[in-house]
Amino acid sequence: MFAPVYFDHNATTPLDPRVLESMLPYLREQYGNASSRHEYGRAARRAIDEARQRVAFAAGAHPTEVVFTSGGSEANNLFIKGAAASLAPGIVAISAIEHPCVREPAKQLQRAGWTLREIAVDENCRIAGADFQATLDQKPALFSVMLANNETGVVQDLSALAAQVKPSRAWFHADAVQAFGKLPLDFRALNSAGVHALTLSAHKLGGPKGAGALVVDKRVELQPLIAGGGHERGLRSGTENVAAIVGFGLAAELAVTRLDEHGSRLAALRSELEAGLVAQGATIFACAAERLQNTSYFAFPDLDGETLVGKLDRAGFAVAAGAACSSANPEPSHVLLAMGIEARLARGAVRVSLGAGNTVAQVRDFLAALNTTILQLKGLTSLASLTS
């Protein structure tokens, strides 16, 4: 069967074979409910406890601070809605480049009487200092600023931002889904600086879909989204997905052990990729900022991103026109628009996100295929202008 070269690791990653092997017993013979008191249940509970320790260690947290969820979207919703439910309506401040699973619950709060404040970013996708200070002056009760952007890969200085918020005693949350497994993460240090919660997800680092976590300071009062049997310290009821949680634990542990090796290799691959892109006339978005080492977001003038992605797919390369969760939305990326990128260029955006299995040969083959595709599209455009 034909399989395109996979360059979309920010959308999801292949399941690590070692992770799959760790999960299989809990899909077959170890099928107990972790709330049951017999040996089947105790075995499931031990597996969850071990996975919680692994995730906590990888994130620099204590196991009691890790609340398992079905993924990053649920964890983000749990913090934003759960924290808001314990507070009087006030201001919720989020960055203008947040993932929809932060933006949409914040908009739901707005409809429930809260005031939504979006914090501006600069042309390199970094939080704009003046607007951040202006936001602080309005005294929000909740902040949410992502650690690494899923489209541009730009990394924010969370410690510095949280330190500015800390005197106000507002709750500060960060979506760390894209950063976890690609950057060192130390919740203890971030918590000391003023970060109260982090969102994590398994399938971005070689783990299974359907498992995530909210790492949360126990001083934060949260109301659960899902009530029931009181699982996860009463914050997330529902029979645990033991196999997925076990896989998450091992994937997190493995990701930490390979951070330096993978980071330097992916950075070298991206450098080669971007040199080739610039030579072909591409604009690289946010190239002056610190970015995830695997992520490149670019566009070519007067070429539609969705069209380019489709052509590249047929040429054997799986890339993205932006965030996977927003692929049905024909509008330009809200991230690029927030950066001040013109809508016409933003519509041409294409994201390449590299992973452990990618090679120099694949990058070079991609650049050759891209060059051919661009020439074809420009030829069609020229032909259309002559016949119109």
N, C-alpha and C positions, 0 to 999 in steps of 0.2 A: 504494500500500500504506500502511495506517495505521502511523504511527510515533509512539510516545509521546515526550513531552518527556523527555530523558535527564538525570536528576539522580543518577547513580550513578558519578561519576568516580573515587571511591576504589576501586571494583571494577576498572574499566578505563576507558581513554579512547579516543575515536575516533582512528584512525590519521590523522595529519596528511598532507594530500595531497602536500606537499613531501617528506615521509619516504617515502611510497609511490613517488614518482617516483625517488628515489635508490636504492630497492631493486630496481626492475624490471630494470635491466641484469644484475643478479646472479641473477635468476630466469630470464633468457633467454640472451643471447649470452655473458655473462661467467660461465660455469658451472664454472670450474676449481676443483679441490681445492687449498686453500692450502698443502698439503704437497708438491704436485707441483713439479718443478724447471723445467718448460717455461713458456712465456709465459702460458698460461692460469692456471697455478698462481701465477706471480709476480704477476699482476694481482690475483688473489684475496688474496694475502698483503699487497700494498700497500693494498688496501681495508680489510683488518682493522687494519693498522697505523695508518691514518689515523683509523679509528673509535675505536681505543684512545686516540689522542691527544685526540680530541674529548671522550670520556667523562671522561678524566683531567682535562682542563682544566675541564670543567663541575663536577667534584667537588673541585677544588683538590688534585689528586694528581699523581704522576709516572706516565707511561704504563706503566712496568715494575711498578707496584703494582696494575694492573687485570687481573683474571683473569675472562675471559668465561665465563658459565654459561648454562644454559637458562632462568634466571629467578631471582627472589628466593628461592623455596623451596630450590632447589639451593644457592644461595650461602650461605644460613643454615645448611643442613646441612653444607656443606663446612667452614665455620668451626668449628661446634660439634663435629662428629664428627672432623674432620681435626685440630683442635688437641688434642682429648682423646686421640686415638690416639698422640700424641707425648708424653703425660704419664702419670704414675702416677695411678690413680684417686684423686680427691679430691672437692672440693665444686664443683659448677657452680651459679652463682647467676644467676637470671633474674628479671625483673620479673613481677609477677602478672598483667600485662596484655599479655603478649607474644602475637604471632600464633602460630597452631598450628604453623607450620613452624619455630618456635624451641622451643615448648613440647614438641612430640612428640619431636624428637631429644634434648632434655634428659632426657625420661622414658626414652628408650632407654639413655642413659648410666646412668641410675639402675638400670636392670635389669642393667647390666653391671658394677655395683660402685661407681658414683659416688653421692654424696649430692646430692640436688636441694634447693636452697634458693630459695623464691620470695620476692621482696622486695615488701613491702606498698606500697600506694599510699593516698593520702588520698582524701577525698570528691570532690576535683577531678581525680583521675586522675594526680596528681603523686607521684613517688617519696617515700615517707615517710622523712624524715631519720633518725629514731630507729631505724627498722628497717633502713635502709641501713647505719648504723653498727654495729648488732648483727650484720648479715651480714658486714661487714668484719672484725669481731672473730673470726669463725670461719675466716678466711683461705681463701676460695675460690681455686681455681686459674683458673677461667674466669668471666667476667661477660658477660651479654648484656642490654642495656637499649635498647629501641627509641627512636629519636629522636622520632617522631610517631606517635601511636596511630591505627590505621586506622579505629576506630569513633568515638571522641570527638574525634579531631584534636589532642589535647593534646600539647604539645611539652615534652620534658624538657631540662633544662640539662646536656647531656652533658659539657661541659668541666668543670663543677664536680664532677660525679659521678666522672669519670675521674681528676681530680686527687686525689681522696680514695683512689682505688684504686692509683694509681701507685706509692706507696712499697712496696706489697706485692708488686710485680712480677707480678701476675696479668695474664692476657690479657683485654683489654676490647673487646667487639664491640658494634656497634649496627646494628639493622635500620633503614636509612634509606629504605626503599622508598617510604613515603608522603610523606616530606619532600623527596626529590630532585625538583627541578623546581618546587617550591612555596616552598622556603626557600633562602637562600644556603647553600652547603655548601663547607667548606674543610677537606679532610682533613689538610692540612699543619698547620693550627692545632690541629685536634682531636688529631692524632697527638702533637703537642708536649705537649698536656694529658694524654695517656695513653690515647687511643683507638687501638686497633691494627687495627681492621677495620670496614668499612662494607658493607652490602648494598644494592645498587641494582637497579632493574628498569626495562625500557624501556616497557612498556605502560601505566604510570601517568602518563606525560608525553607522550603523542602518538606513541609508538613502537610497534613490533610486539610481539605476544606471542611468547614463546619466546626472549627475550634478556634477560640480566641480568648482573650482575658482582659479584664480591667485590673490594673495594679493600682491600688488605692490606699491612701493614708487612712487609717482606721478612725481618725478624728473627723473625717468627712461624713456627715449624716446623709445617707442615700435612702430613698424610697425605692423598692424594687419595681421593675416593670412587669415582672411575672410573679404572681403570688401563688402559693400552693403549699408544698411540703417543707419549705424552709431550707432547701439546699443552698450551698455556697453562703453560709452564714446568714441565710434568710434573704440574700440579695438577688438570687437567681434560682427560683424553684424550677424543678423539672428533673426527671431521671437523667443522670449524666451519660453523655456519649463517651463511654470508657475508652473505646478503641481510639477515637479521635484525640482524646485528651492525652492518652499514652503516646500517640504519635507526635503530638505537639511538644510534649516534654523532651523526647529524644531529638526532635528537629531543632529545638532551641539549644540544647546542649551541643549538638554537632555544629550549629552555626557559630557559636562562640569560639570553638576550637579552630575554626578555619578563617576567622575574620581577617587577619593580616595577610595570609596567603592569597585568599580570593580577592581582597581589596586591591592589592598591588597589581594582580594579573588583570582584573577588570579595568582598572585605571589605564593600563597600557593598551588594552583593546579599544577603550573609548578614545584615547588619544589618536590612535590610527584611524578609527572611524571618522572622527571629527576633522582630522586633517584632510581626509578624502572628501568629506561633505563640503568643507569650505572651498576646496579646489573646484568643486562643481557649482559653486555659487550659492550655497545654502546660508541662511541666517541661523545661527545657533542661539537659542534663547537662554538667557541667564548665565552665559558662559563666564562672566566675571565674578560670579558668586561661588561659594563652596557648595558642591553638589554631591549627591550619591555617586560613587565611582562607576556605577553601571548604567547611568541614565543620560541620554542625549535627546533633546527635544529641538526640532528644527523645522524649517519651512523654506520653500523655494517661491520666489515671487510669481504670482499669477498661475500657480498650480494648486488645485484643490487637494486637500489632504486625504479625504475619503477616497477620491479617485486613485490617488497614488498608492494608498494602502491596498486597494483592491487589485491594482496592477501588480504590485510587489507580491501579493499573495499568490497570484497566478504564476509569477516567476519563481515561486518557491521560498518566499521569506515572509514570516508572520511578524508583522509590526502593528502599531496602533496609531490611531488618529488622535488619541488623547486618553482620558480615563476610560477603562473598560465599562464601568457602570454607567457612563454617559454616552455610550456609542450610538444610542438611538436618537440622541439630541442633535439636530442639524446646526444648531447655533455655534458660533465660535466659542472656544474655551473661555470660561469665566476667569480662569487663572491668567491667561494671556491678556485678556481685556483689563483685568485689574493691574497688570504690569504696564498698561499704556500702549500695548501693541495694537496697531491698526487692525480692524476687523478683517480686512481683505487678506492681510498676511496671516492673521491668526487662523483663518479658514484653511490654510495650507499646512497646518501643524501636523507633524508626524513624530511619534516617540519610538525610539529604540531603547529597550531596557535589557541589558546583557545578563547572562547567568553563568553558572559554573561550567556548563557543558559547551559553551561557545568557544570558538577558536579564531586565530588570526586568519586562517584560510576562509572561514565563513564570512568574516568582516570584509575581506577583499572581494569575495564573490558577490557579496551584497552591494558593494560600491560599484562593481561592474554592471550588475543588473539594474541598479538605480540609474546609472548614467544612460543605459539603453532605454529605460522606461521614460526618462525625462525627455530624451531626444524624440521619442515617439509621440509623447504628449504635446511637445512644442510643435512638432510637425503637423499634428492634427489641428492645433490652434491656428497655425499659419494658413493651412488649407482652408479652414472655416472662414478666416478673415478675407481670403481672396475670393471666395464664392458667395459671400454675403452681399 
